[in-house]
């Protein structure tokens, strides 16, 4: 859980923090109404896109940091994340309650300066022939997307080996609980460090992309209605 960092914030900033909380921890609750609340607080459509992109990116960065054990250096002081003994993620709803998403990322109106870089990053993480197979990559993506309540990633055929499936589940749902023992389990299963890093990157990337899709789809729907 987050500390009470809303104290002292402007109404606009408080609304942004609430939106970031929802898109990160309860993405299924983010729809046009959440976007319209930001607009009502005075944020422009460009600012809302930037907020969605930042939330999505931090969902990547935190999982990479937790999965590898590195200390992320963001160049400034960030609010303290207080776990308070939380061991479980918020329970995910059934598929019927997941938000609608646009399956074509190119059509979601990314910020022009970010779109090319995001596409290159996506191609590298998701389409690299090595060091894990496309089948394994697809299975990892499906787990991360399911835990983000993102319906755009189809469940591939086959079954992912337990160590990898367990790791992807933990990293996508409760990344703060991942520790060195989880990485050692992957090593014991036969993965080298390069493959493990790629596993972390795929799960972290899909956790980010799913939230990007959900947020930008909500924005697009709100714009079409408005």
N, C-alpha and C positions, 0 to 999 in steps of 0.2 A: 504494500500500500504506500501511497505517497504521503509525505508529511503535509501539514496544513500550509502549503505554499501560496494559497490564494489570499491570505491576509496581506493587505497593503497593495494589492494589485488593482489596476483600473478595471472597470467593468468589462472593457474590451479584452484586456489581457486575461482576466479570469475566465471569460468565455472561451478563449483560445486554449487555455490549460484544460478546461473541461472537455473540449473537443479532442485534444491530444490524448487525454485519458481514455475517452470512449474508443477512438480509432485504434489505440494500442491494446487495451484490455478487453473491450467489448465491441469489436468491429461490426457485429451484426446489428448494433443499435444505430449505426451511422447511415442516415438516409437524407433525403432532401431537407427535412425539417432541421436537421443538425446544421446543414450548410446555411439555411435561411436564418438560423439564429446568429450565425457569425455575421451574415450580411446586415442583420438588424442591429448588431453591435457596432456597425460602421466599417467593417472590413470590405475592401474591394474584391472583385473576383480574382484578380491577380494575387492579392495577399492570401486569399483562401487557397489558391493553387499552391502557393509557396508553403503555406502551413501544412497542407497535405503531403507535399514532397518531403518536408523536413521530418514529419512524424514517421513517414515510411522509411526514410534513410536511417533514422535513429533505431528503428526496429531491426535494421540490418546491423548497424554498428554495435549495438548492445549484445546481440547474439554472437557476433564474431569475437567480441571481447570476452564474453562468458564462456564461449566454446573453447577458446584458446588459452584463457587465463591471463591475457595481457591487460594492462591498465590503459584504458582509452584516454588520450590526452586531447581534449577539445579546445585547449587554448584559453579557457575561461572557467570560472567557478560555476558549477551546475548545482541545482537543488539536490540535497541529499535524498537518496532513495532509501526509505525505511521499510524493511521487510516484515518486522514484527512477527516473525515466526510463521509467515505464510508459506504453506507447503503445497498448496493446490491452486491451479488456475480457476478462474470463474468458469462454471459449467457452461458448455456450449449448447445452444438450442438445436432442435432438429432442422433439417434442410429447409423445411417450409418457412422457417423464420429467418433464413439467411437473406441478406440484401441482394437486390438485382445488381449485376455487374456487366459492364461492357467488355466483351471478350477480346476486343481489338484495342490493344494498348496504343497503337498509332493514332486511333481516332478519339482519344480521350482528352486532347487539347493540352498536352504537357507544355510547360514553359519552353519556348523555343531554344533557349540556351541550354536547357537540361536534357531535351529529348534525344539529341544525338549521342551525348555521353551515356545516358541511361541505356540506349539501344546497344551501344558497343559493350557496355558492362554486361547486359543481359546475354548477348551473344557469347561472350567469353565464358560466363558461368554456366549457362544452360546448354551450349552447343559444343563445348570442347570434347574431342573424342577421348581424351584421357584426363585424369587417371582412374575415373570410374565410368562404368558403361552407361549408355543412354537409358537403358532399362532401369538401372539403379537410380539414376538421376531423376527419372520420371516418378519413381516410387517415393523418393524423398520429397519431391515437389508436392506430390499429392497429399502427403502427411501434413506438410507445412500449410498448404492451402486449406485443407480441411479444418485445421486448428485456427485458421483466420476466418473461417466461415465464408470462404471464397469458392463459388461454384464454377469458376471458369477453368479449373484444372481437372481433367478427367482422371479417374482412377485407372492406372494402367493394369495390364494383366500380370499375373504372377504374384509371388509373395516375397516381401523383403525379409532378409535374414534378421532374426531377433535382435542381435546387438545393434545393428544399424537402425532398425525400426524403433527400438526403445530410445536410442540416442536422438533420432529426429523428433520423436514425440516430446521428449524432455526439452530439447533445445527450442522447439517452436512454441510449446505451451508454458513451460516454467524455466526459462533460460537462467534465472538467478540461482537455480539449484544445481546446475551443471558444474562439476568439479573435475579434478585430474583423474579420479577413478573412472569416470565415464570415458575419458580418452584412452586410458589404459585398457579398458575392456575392448575398445575398437582395435587397439594394437594387438591384443591377445587373439582377436578374431582373424588376424592376418593382414590388416591394413597398415600401410606405411604412413609416415607423417604427411606426405604430399597428398595421398588419398584422403586422409582425415581432414586436412585443411579444405579440400574441395567439398567434402561432405558438409562441413560447417558452412562454407560459402553458399552452397545450393539451398540449404535449409534457411539460412539467414536471408538470402536474396528473395526466396519465395515469400517469406514472412513480410518482407518489405513490399514486394510487388502486389501481393494480395491486398494490403492496406491501401496502396496507391490506387488500385482498381476500384476498391470500394469507395474511397473518398472522392475520386474524380468522377465516378459514375453518379454518385449522389449530387455532385456539383452540376454535372451535365443535365440531370433530370430536373434539378431546381431551375436551371436556366431555361430549359424547354417549357416548363410550366409557367415560369415568370414571363 
